[in-house]
């Protein structure tokens, strides 16, 4: 409730009882055509669950989880039937 309240102007939400009820939960809606195009573009299957990793760290390697931990987690998830996708920025290219 606290985070929902932060979306409103300061004077509008004085307490949780001022929130609209019921609280609405965001939902991602994707058309089947877009889903197929994206899966094709990134060579992933729409029939298997996906886990995404963000292995980079904005402020350098001291804040980054070691690559061998990601490799171990990746293998366990893959063995359980998941597809693995990696997310990052151009700054992460040196990390492999």
C-alpha positions in Angstrom: 0.0 0.0 0.0 2.9 2.3 0.8 4.3 2.1 -2.7 0.9 2.6 -4.3 0.4 5.8 -2.2 3.7 7.2 -3.5 2.2 7.4 -7.0 -0.2 10.1 -5.8 0.4 13.8 -4.9 1.6 14.3 -1.4 -1.6 15.9 -0.1 -4.0 13.3 -1.7 -2.9 10.2 0.2 -2.7 10.8 4.0 -3.1 7.2 5.0 -3.8 3.8 3.6 -7.6 4.3 3.9 -7.3 7.1 1.3 -6.2 4.6 -1.4 -8.8 3.5 -4.0 -10.2 0.0 -3.3 -9.6 -2.6 -4.6 -6.0 -1.9 -5.4 -5.3 -2.7 -9.0 -2.4 -4.9 -10.0 -0.5 -4.0 -13.2 -0.7 -6.5 -16.0 1.6 -6.9 -19.0 -0.4 -7.6 -22.1 1.4 -8.8 -25.2 -0.3 -9.7 -28.5 0.5 -13.2 -29.9 2.1 -11.6 -33.1 4.5 -9.6 -31.0 5.3 -12.6 -28.9 6.1 -14.7 -32.0 8.2 -11.9 -33.5 10.3 -11.4 -30.4 10.8 -15.2 -29.8 12.0 -15.5 -33.4 14.3 -12.5 -33.2 16.0 -13.8 -30.1 15.9 -17.5 -30.9 13.8 -18.4 -27.9 10.8 -20.7 -27.5 7.4 -19.5 -26.5 6.7 -22.9 -25.1 9.3 -23.0 -22.3 9.6 -20.7 -19.3 12.3 -18.0 -19.3 14.6 -16.8 -16.6 16.5 -13.5 -17.2 19.8 -12.6 -15.5 21.3 -9.2 -15.2 24.9 -10.0 -14.4 26.4 -6.6 -14.8 27.0 -4.0 -12.1 26.8 -0.3 -12.7 29.5 0.6 -10.2 32.1 -2.1 -11.0 33.1 -5.6 -10.2 33.0 -5.2 -6.4 29.2 -5.1 -6.6 29.0 -7.9 -9.2 28.1 -11.5 -8.4 31.0 -13.8 -9.7 30.4 -15.3 -13.1 30.8 -18.9 -11.9 27.8 -18.4 -9.6 25.7 -17.3 -12.6 27.0 -20.4 -14.5 26.0 -22.7 -11.7 22.5 -21.1 -11.4 22.2 -21.1 -15.2 22.9 -24.8 -15.4 20.4 -25.7 -12.6 17.7 -23.6 -14.2 18.4 -25.0 -17.7 18.3 -28.6 -16.3 14.9 -27.8 -14.9 13.6 -26.8 -18.3 14.1 -23.0 -18.3 15.5 -20.9 -21.1 18.1 -18.4 -19.9 18.4 -14.8 -21.3 20.9 -12.3 -20.3 20.2 -8.6 -20.0 22.8 -5.8 -19.9 24.2 -2.7 -21.5 27.2 -1.8 -23.6 29.2 -1.4 -20.4 28.7 -5.2 -19.7 30.4 -6.3 -23.0 33.8 -6.6 -21.3 32.3 -9.0 -18.8 31.5 -11.5 -21.5 
